[in-house]
């Protein structure tokens, strides 16, 4: 593909451009991005406009903008107006207001009206994902008429999986899948074959609710309506996949103890990544200082039985690892709706039982390790019992905190692995030395 694009840069002939038409737009976009901005302009000017518009869809907002402003005004207008409405909204919201105004000037009247309407919805809601490019039909149409309409307008809509039956005022009456249309007789009327009990979402609902509905009902697209059922647009499965990827990326970054990036890794500046990471590291630094305070408090016990110090890394590491496992599991369960705050005691009961089993297993392992080091029976018993307590404690803390945060309308992913590890480090040491004081009579 790279060779073909290089040839196209030199020849600029239609034959090479037609070869590009047969290649996946995503793959072409990835290769085009590797060229200089000057060569990108030549390529997109040579490749037919419809294919160029599809290639543009697989580029970031900044990449799209840089290309569009270097194209002729006529070509830029064509490419921009061929973009799906939801892609246009994402692009305009991602760029600076000055750049936004420049792009807006390229849009035709109808597209501009639709874009402005969709830009009013709050971020991370169904409305922010919606596209107004869908198949809208009337209930008195025949199947034959509907299929003809779909064939004539398929390039102007986001998805033909469903046709949406609207009344004369734009209210949703039902849906008909393309599968049902293909199987129905030509003369059948849509109102007789449409599904009237439509699964839909309102524009204000959280985007995660959209994800759940699409997955639960196995839909290729879902209609978005007002509170009184007036059709706004649709959300397609590919848009939901983007949301799922973004949500997963955000959760992973938070679980790693960092604020999520708002752009791809290579697009983010060194300074912006520094600012994202620093607050969490400072917070964890302060929290980690608590561990030193605990060690200072119990320094007499450590001096009396030096062997106690050998097992500090083992014990705090085990507690942190246990907490990280649990918080990842519970945060994910909360995210997909499996666990809610009302389940808190069920979760605690389950994690207590799991923690007990894990604690016993690791306690035996700790006892064995202590004997191997030859530290004596009493210290070995302290290590084993502490491991049991720490694992149970870490399991309960990591299970409860995400649920409490969700109840407080905070993001459970904030309870990241590093935060749990730091918290359990300090409290685990307190448990360790309290057990040691009790069993060793310190």
C-alpha positions in Angstrom: 0.0 0.0 0.0 2.8 2.4 0.8 4.4 1.8 -2.6 1.0 2.4 -4.3 0.6 5.8 -2.4 4.1 6.8 -3.3 3.4 6.0 -7.0 0.2 8.0 -6.8 2.2 11.0 -5.4 4.4 10.9 -8.6 1.9 9.9 -11.3 -1.3 11.5 -9.9 -3.2 9.5 -12.4 -6.7 8.1 -12.2 -5.6 4.5 -12.6 -3.6 4.5 -9.4 -6.3 6.4 -7.6 -8.9 3.7 -8.6 -6.6 1.1 -7.0 -6.9 3.0 -3.7 -10.7 2.7 -3.9 -10.4 -1.1 -3.4 -8.4 -0.8 -0.2 -9.9 -0.4 3.3 -10.3 3.2 4.2 -8.8 2.6 7.7 -5.6 1.1 6.3 -5.2 3.9 3.8 -5.7 6.5 6.5 -3.0 4.9 8.7 -0.5 5.0 5.8 -1.5 8.6 4.6 -0.8 9.9 8.2 2.8 8.8 7.8 3.4 11.2 4.9 4.1 14.9 5.3 1.2 17.3 5.3 2.1 18.5 1.8 2.0 14.9 0.5 -1.2 14.2 2.4 -2.8 17.1 0.5 -1.6 15.8 -2.8 -3.0 12.3 -2.1 -6.4 13.5 -0.9 -6.7 15.8 -3.9 -5.9 12.9 -6.2 -8.1 10.2 -4.6 -11.8 10.5 -5.4 -13.7 12.8 -3.0 -16.0 10.1 -1.6 -13.0 7.8 -0.7 -11.1 10.8 0.7 -14.0 11.6 3.0 -14.0 8.0 4.3 -10.2 8.2 4.8 -10.6 11.4 6.8 -13.0 9.7 9.2 -10.1 7.6 10.6 -8.0 10.6 11.6 -7.9 12.6 14.8 -9.6 16.0 15.1 -6.3 17.8 14.9 -5.2 15.8 11.8 -8.5 16.4 10.1 -8.2 20.2 10.7 -4.6 20.4 9.5 -5.6 18.7 6.2 -8.8 20.7 5.7 -7.2 24.1 6.1 -4.5 23.2 3.6 -7.0 22.0 0.9 -8.7 24.3 -1.5 -11.9 25.8 -0.1 -14.0 23.9 -2.6 -12.4 20.6 -1.7 -12.5 21.2 2.0 -16.2 22.0 1.8 -16.9 18.8 -0.1 -15.0 16.6 2.3 -16.4 18.2 5.4 -20.0 18.0 4.3 -19.6 14.3 3.4 -18.6 13.5 7.0 -21.2 11.8 9.2 -23.0 14.3 11.4 -21.7 12.7 14.7 -18.1 12.8 13.3 -18.6 16.5 12.5 -19.8 17.2 16.0 -16.8 15.4 17.5 -14.5 17.4 15.3 -16.0 20.8 16.1 -16.1 20.2 19.8 -12.4 19.0 19.8 -10.9 22.1 18.2 -10.3 25.6 19.4 -13.3 28.0 19.0 -11.5 30.0 16.3 -10.9 26.8 14.3 -14.4 25.8 15.0 -15.8 29.0 13.4 -13.6 28.4 10.3 -14.9 24.9 9.8 -18.5 26.0 10.5 -18.2 28.4 7.5 -17.6 25.4 5.2 -20.8 23.6 6.1 -24.0 23.8 4.1 -27.1 25.3 5.7 -28.8 22.0 6.5 -25.7 20.3 7.9 -24.8 23.4 9.9 -28.3 23.4 11.5 -28.1 19.7 12.4 -24.6 20.1 13.8 -25.5 23.0 16.0 -28.5 21.2 17.3 -26.4 18.2 18.3 -23.6 20.3 19.8 -26.1 21.5 22.5 -26.2 18.1 24.2 -24.0 17.6 27.3 -20.8 15.5 26.9 -21.0 11.8 27.7 -24.8 11.7 27.2 -26.8 9.8 24.5 -27.3 13.2 22.8 -23.5 13.7 22.4 -23.3 10.4 20.4 -26.3 10.8 18.2 -26.4 11.2 14.4 -29.3 12.6 12.4 -28.3 10.5 9.4 -30.8 7.7 9.5 -33.5 6.1 7.4 -36.8 7.9 8.2 -39.9 6.4 6.6 -43.7 6.6 6.8 -46.1 3.9 8.1 -48.2 4.0 4.9 -45.3 3.2 2.7 -45.1 -0.2 1.0 -42.1 -2.5 1.4 -41.2 -2.0 -2.3 -41.2 1.8 -1.9 -39.1 1.6 1.3 -36.4 -0.6 -0.3 -36.3 1.8 -3.3 -35.9 4.7 -0.9 -33.1 2.9 1.0 -31.2 2.2 -2.2 -31.4 5.8 -3.3 -30.3 7.3 0.0 -28.0 4.6 1.5 -24.9 6.7 1.0 -26.4 9.6 3.0 -27.2 7.6 6.2 -25.1 6.1 8.9 -26.8 2.7 9.0 -29.5 0.9 7.0 -29.9 -1.9 9.6 -33.2 -0.3 10.7 -35.8 2.0 9.1 -37.5 4.3 11.6 -41.3 4.9 11.0 -42.2 8.5 11.9 -45.5 10.3 11.8 -45.9 13.7 10.0 -44.6 15.5 13.0 -41.4 13.4 13.5 -42.6 11.2 16.4 -41.4 7.7 16.4 -44.1 5.1 15.7 -42.0 2.0 15.1 -39.0 0.3 13.5 -38.5 -2.2 10.7 -35.2 -4.1 10.3 -33.6 -4.5 6.9 -34.0 -8.3 7.4 -37.8 -8.0 7.8 -38.0 -5.8 4.7 -36.1 -8.3 2.6 -38.4 -11.1 3.7 -41.7 -9.3 3.4 -43.8 -9.1 0.3 -43.4 -6.0 -1.9 -47.0 -4.8 -1.3 -47.0 -5.1 2.5 -47.4 -1.8 4.3 -44.9 -0.8 7.0 -47.4 -0.2 9.7 -48.5 -3.8 9.5 -45.0 -5.3 9.9 -43.2 -2.7 12.1 -42.3 -3.2 15.7 -44.2 -0.8 17.8 -42.6 -1.5 21.2 -39.3 0.2 20.3 -36.2 0.1 22.5 -35.0 3.6 22.7 -33.1 6.1 24.9 -33.6 9.7 25.7 -31.0 12.3 24.8 -30.1 13.1 28.4 -29.2 9.6 29.6 -25.6 8.7 30.4 -23.7 7.1 27.5 -23.0 4.0 29.6 -26.8 3.4 29.7 -26.7 3.4 25.9 -23.9 0.9 25.9 -25.9 -1.4 28.2 -29.1 -1.2 26.1 -27.3 -1.9 22.9 -25.5 -4.9 24.4 -28.4 -6.3 26.4 -30.8 -6.2 23.4 -28.2 -7.1 20.8 -29.0 -4.0 18.6 -27.0 -2.6 15.7 -28.4 0.9 16.4 -30.7 2.5 18.9 -33.0 5.5 18.4 -32.7 8.6 20.5 -35.8 10.5 21.3 -37.1 13.4 23.4 -39.2 12.8 26.5 -42.4 12.8 24.4 -40.9 10.4 21.9 -40.0 12.8 19.1 -37.1 11.4 17.0 -33.8 13.1 17.4 -31.5 10.5 15.7 -29.7 7.2 16.2 -26.6 5.9 17.9 -24.9 3.1 16.0 -22.9 0.2 17.4 -19.6 1.5 16.1 -20.1 4.7 18.1 -20.8 2.6 21.2 -17.6 0.7 20.6 -15.7 4.0 20.6 -17.4 4.8 23.9 -16.5 1.4 25.4 -12.9 1.8 24.3 -12.7 5.3 25.7 -14.3 4.3 29.0 -12.0 1.2 29.3 -8.9 3.4 28.6 -10.0 6.0 31.1 -10.6 3.3 33.8 -7.2 1.6 33.1 -5.4 5.0 33.4 -7.2 5.8 36.6 -6.5 2.4 38.1 -2.9 3.1 37.3 -3.0 6.2 39.4 -3.2 8.9 36.7 -5.8 11.2 35.3 -7.0 10.0 31.9 -5.6 11.6 28.7 -8.1 13.4 26.5 -6.2 12.5 23.3 -4.0 9.7 22.0 -0.6 9.1 23.7 1.5 10.6 20.9 -0.8 13.6 20.4 -0.6 14.5 24.1 2.3 16.8 25.0 5.0 16.0 27.6 3.7 18.9 29.7 0.1 17.7 29.6 1.0 14.2 30.7 3.2 15.6 33.4 0.3 17.6 34.8 -2.0 14.5 34.6 0.4 12.3 36.6 1.8 14.8 39.1 -1.3 15.3 41.4 -1.8 11.6 41.9 1.9 11.0 42.6 2.0 13.8 45.1 -1.1 12.4 46.8 0.4 8.9 46.9 3.7 10.4 48.1 2.0 12.0 51.1 0.0 8.8 51.8 3.1 6.7 51.5 4.8 8.9 54.1 2.3 7.4 56.6 4.1 4.0 56.2 7.3 5.6 57.4 5.4 7.1 60.4 4.2 3.7 61.3 7.7 2.2 61.2 9.0 5.0 63.3 6.2 4.5 65.9 7.1 0.8 66.2 10.9 1.2 66.0 11.3 -0.2 69.6 9.6 -3.4 68.7 11.8 -3.7 65.5 14.9 -3.2 67.6 13.8 -5.8 70.1 13.0 -8.4 67.4 15.0 -7.4 64.3 13.6 -10.4 62.4 10.3 -8.6 62.2 11.8 -6.2 59.7 12.6 -9.0 57.2 8.9 -9.5 56.5 7.7 -5.9 56.0 8.1 -5.9 52.2 6.4 -9.3 51.9 3.4 -8.3 54.1 2.7 -4.9 52.6 3.2 -6.3 49.1 0.7 -9.1 49.7 -1.9 -6.7 51.1 -1.5 -4.3 48.1 -1.7 -7.1 45.6 -4.8 -8.4 47.2 -6.5 -5.0 47.2 -5.6 -4.3 43.6 -7.2 -7.6 42.5 -10.4 -6.9 44.4 -10.7 -3.2 43.3 -10.3 -4.1 39.7 -13.0 -6.8 39.9 -15.5 -4.7 41.8 -14.9 -1.6 39.7 -15.6 -3.5 36.6 -18.7 -5.2 38.1 -20.0 -1.7 39.0 -19.2 -0.4 35.6 -21.3 -3.0 33.8 -24.1 -2.9 36.3 -23.6 -6.3 38.0 -23.0 -4.8 41.4 -24.8 -1.8 43.0 -24.6 -0.1 46.4 -27.5 -2.2 47.8 -25.3 -5.2 47.3 -22.6 -3.9 49.6 -23.2 -6.5 52.4 -23.4 -9.4 49.9 -20.1 -8.2 48.4 -18.5 -7.9 51.8 -19.6 -11.4 52.8 -18.3 -12.9 49.6 -14.9 -11.0 49.7 -14.6 -11.9 53.4 -14.9 -15.6 52.5 -12.5 -15.3 49.6 -10.1 -13.3 51.8 -10.3 -15.9 54.5 -9.3 -18.7 52.0 -6.6 -16.7 50.4 -5.3 -15.5 53.8 -5.1 -19.1 55.1 -3.2 -20.2 51.9 -0.8 -17.3 52.0 -0.5 -17.7 55.8 0.8 -21.3 55.3 3.1 -20.0 52.6 4.4 -17.3 54.9 4.9 -19.7 57.8 6.9 -22.0 55.6 9.0 -19.1 54.4 9.7 -17.9 57.9 10.8 -21.3 59.0 13.1 -21.5 56.0 14.8 -18.2 57.1 15.2 -19.7 60.6 13.6 -16.8 62.5 11.9 -18.9 65.2 8.5 -20.3 65.8 7.0 -17.2 67.4 8.0 -14.8 64.6 6.8 -17.4 62.0 3.4 -17.5 63.7 3.2 -13.7 63.7 3.9 -13.6 60.0 1.3 -16.3 59.3 -1.5 -14.7 61.4 -0.7 -11.2 60.0 -1.0 -12.5 56.4 -4.4 -13.9 57.2 -5.6 -10.6 58.7 -4.0 -8.4 56.1 -5.5 -10.3 53.2 -9.0 -10.2 54.7 -8.6 -6.5 55.5 -7.4 -5.6 52.0 -10.2 -7.6 50.4 -12.9 -5.8 52.5 -11.4 -2.3 52.0 -11.0 -2.7 48.2 -14.6 -4.1 47.9 -16.3 -1.4 49.9 -14.5 1.8 48.8 -15.6 1.6 45.1 -19.3 1.1 46.2 -19.2 4.0 48.6 -17.6 6.3 45.9 -20.3 5.3 43.4 -23.0 6.1 46.1 -21.4 9.5 46.4 -21.6 9.9 42.6 -17.8 9.7 42.3 -15.9 7.6 39.8 -15.0 4.2 41.4 -12.0 4.0 39.2 -10.5 6.8 41.3 -9.9 4.1 43.9 -6.9 3.0 41.8 -4.5 0.2 42.4 -1.7 2.5 43.7 -4.2 4.2 46.2 -5.4 0.9 47.6 -1.8 -0.4 47.8 -0.6 2.8 49.7 -3.6 2.6 52.1 -3.1 -1.1 52.8 0.6 -0.6 53.2 0.2 1.7 56.2 -2.8 -0.1 57.8 -1.1 -3.5 57.1 1.9 -2.5 59.1 -0.2 -1.5 62.0 -1.9 -4.9 62.0 1.6 -6.6 61.7 3.1 -4.8 64.7 -0.1 -5.1 66.8 -0.1 -8.9 66.3 3.6 -9.0 67.1 3.2 -7.0 70.3 0.4 -9.3 71.4 2.1 -12.7 70.6 5.6 -11.7 71.5 4.7 -9.7 74.6 6.7 -6.6 73.4 
